[in-house]
Each structure stands twice: as structure tokens, then as C-alpha cells.
Amino acid sequence: MILRRESAALLALLLASCDTPKTALEVSRDHLQHGNVPLAFHALKAARDDQLLRKGSVDPELEAEYQALRFRNDLEEARQLIFEDHELRALLLLAEVKERVPHESEVDDLMDRAHHKLALRAAQSGFTHLAKGELDKALLDFDESHRHEPDNKKANEGIAAVHAAVQRLHGEAQDQFLQAIRKLPELRFGEADWHATVSVIRDPTRNDAEEVRLRALRALALTERERAERSQKKGIYGGALLGYREAQHLWPEMPGIDDCVTTMEREVQAQWKVERAAFLIHSDKLDEASQLLKEAFELSTLERGDINVKQYEVRQRLATHAYEHARDLELQGKKEDALAEYERIAADWPNGLKDVKTRVSALRSDIQAAEKAYAEGEAAEQKNDLDAALEHYRAAQTYYAGYKDVAARVVRVQAAISARSGK
């Protein structure tokens, strides 16, 4: 059990009467023989504080043993904090320890254990929300789990379950979910505030306490930045943004951190726009999807390749719709309108789309042939050669039934020929 501050103060009073550091050393070693590291440490600490107050310096033997035992005591306290589910306090303490002893694997192991517990707890909360159908809150928790442990298996399973649940949503329900997800980063920034009020001063008598506190906060900030960078590499931009914001809060002057936060804010916005665009594409709302993808491309610097793929998909779908419209016009006999549509498609897709080039060529040929036959029919009609005119008009009608007024001319010339024969 951790020796609380009240107990430590009482012990300091009891040991204040010790005349020599040897007495404190003997008391400390006696506690160590019984396996009680906290009591052993605080016996030395009380004697050390007393020497600092009386002489302004510490006996070298006492200082050496104090520093060695301080490391063991901090690890014991961190273990106890983790055991008692106070992982965030443990991480802050371990960050301070790592600042003093940077290459101790045991410190890293304890930090990993704390993050693992936090990741599991967040994942469990996510599954609870998932069971209630609160998909946005579930995704928030799974993202939090990833922030502590990017490869957490439970979080991966939870995110897959959320995605599956989203796929089962339809229409307005899915749209509401996407709107909620857009706001997720803002919902969690407050969760990092714990570190602002937790003390990292383990030794209030030290003159450099503030410097130690700042170094510890910076060490924790660097850890958060490293975790954010790992999330960023995996495309988990929401988690990366939270990590960078925490690092920024811990160490506002950290070189480059403002740019990291700004970049991730843009990537989170872009990611939401891409996800929303994907939904609109499946809903066949292509113009809206195209606008969102354009905005996402301008925001993002890391996902432009994927955004280009989506933009190409939208262009292809729009072209397919245009092709179907042109085909409808062609089937309705509106060959000039159909040709104009096909030509627009051909201009946008110079390498070809379906059989557009073939249809353009065939329509041009039919329209040109109709124009020629129509003109020949007009010339024959002006010469009062009604039989030739009728033949040419019928030829024009064969090539393009809807060309100008060719149908009316055929009827008129036929009537004139019939009237002439009747006479």
C-alpha cells in the first residue's frame, strides 16, 4: 500500500530527532529487509529533508542511497496506481521517472501496462455503447482505445462492429450518424484536462521543482506526440488530432506542434467529407459528392491519392449517367441532341468510354446523309420534280426520321403527286 502524504509527514516528525544520517540509513535498510520499499524511502527522505533545512546539503552516502531508493519507490507507487485504476496519474509519475532515468525498460513496461488498461477500459465502454445502439459514442470510445494502444485488438473489433452497424443503417439514420461523427473530435478534447491539475512534484524541498515539473510534462508531451504520429501513419486522424492537442496542452511551445494540430484538423475535416461523399455516391447524389471531394482535396495533404480515386469514381458515374441520357435521346430519334451529348462525353474522356466514339461516328454519318438528301429533295422540289424530291426526302427520313420538317415534306409531296395523278 502506498504511504500517503499524511503518513510521510508523521514519519518525518518521528525521524526529525535523528542526529546522524546513519540512523536513517539503518532504519531504511531495516524496512527494506522486510520488503517495505515506501517506508524505507520515506525514512531516507525525512532525513534528507532535515539535512537540507539544517545544513543546505546532504551527506553523500545518504544522497546516493536516497536516489537509488527513489527510483524503486516511484516504480512501486506507479504499480499501485495502475492496480487501483489511476493509470493517468501513474503515467504522469512515470514520465517524470523516465526523465531522470531514460533507459530503464521497466519504466516503459509500466507505461505500456497503464496504456493497455486504459485502452481495454475504453474498448469495454465502446462495446457497452454499441449494445445500446449509440454508435457515435461507441466509435468515440474505440478511438480513445486506439489513442492509448493503436493496435488494440478489442478496439479493432469494435470499430469493425460499428462499421457493420453503420452499413445496416439507411437513409436519414445513416445521415444522422455521419453528422454525429463529424463532431467527435470536439467531444473529447476535454478528456485531456486531467494532467493540468495533477501535481508531479515528488520532492517539495527541491529548488528546481518547477524545472523538474516542466521536464516531466515535456516528456509526457513527447510521448503523446509519438503516439499521435503512430495514429497518423495508420490513418487514424481523429486519434492523432487528440494526441497532438494533448501534447500542445502539455507543452505549448513544442517545436512544430501547432502545425501538427492544424494539419490534423484539416485531415479530420477532409476525412469526414470523404466519408460523407462516399455515402452520397451510393445514394447517387453525385454533384454533392463531387463538391465535398473537391473541398476534401483542398484540405488534405495526406489522403489526396484516395480522394483522387473517389473523384474518378464520381466522374465515371456522371459520365455513365450522361451516356445513358444520350442513349435515350438516340432511341427517341433525337439524333442531333444525342450527338451533342456523346461529343461532350468524348471531350471529357479522350481515351474513350464504352462505345461513345463509335456512336459519335455513326450519328454524324446519319445526320450528314440526312442533310445531303434533304438538300437534294429541296432542289428537286424547286424544279417541280416531285418524284425525285419524294425519293430524296424519304432517304433523308431513313437516315434521320426527326430531321427538320422532313416528315411534313414527305406528306406534302405525296399529296401533290396524288393530286397530279388524279388530274
Secondary structure, 3 states (H helix, E strand, C coil): CCCCHHHHHHHHHHHCCCCCHHHHHHHHHHHHHCCCHHHHHHHHHHHHHHHHHHHCCCCHHHHHHHHHHHHHHHHHHHHHHHHCCCHHHHHHHHHHHHHHCCCCHHHHHHHHHHHHHHHHHHHHHHHHHHHCCCHHHHHHHHHHHHHHCCCCHHHHHHHHHHHHHHHHCCHHHHHHHHHHHHCHHHHHHHHHHHHHHCCCCCCCCCCCHHHHHHHHHHHHHHHHHHHHHHHHHCCCHHHHHHHHHHHHHHCCCCCCHHHHHHHHHHHHHHHHHHHHHHHHHHCCCHHHHHHHHHHHHHHCCCCHHHHHHHHHHHHHHHHHHHHHHHHHHHHCCCHHHHHHHHHHHHHHCCCCCCCHHHHHHHHHHHHHHHHHHHHHHHHHHHCCCHHHHHHHHHHHHHHCCCCCCHHHHHHHHHHHHHHHHHC
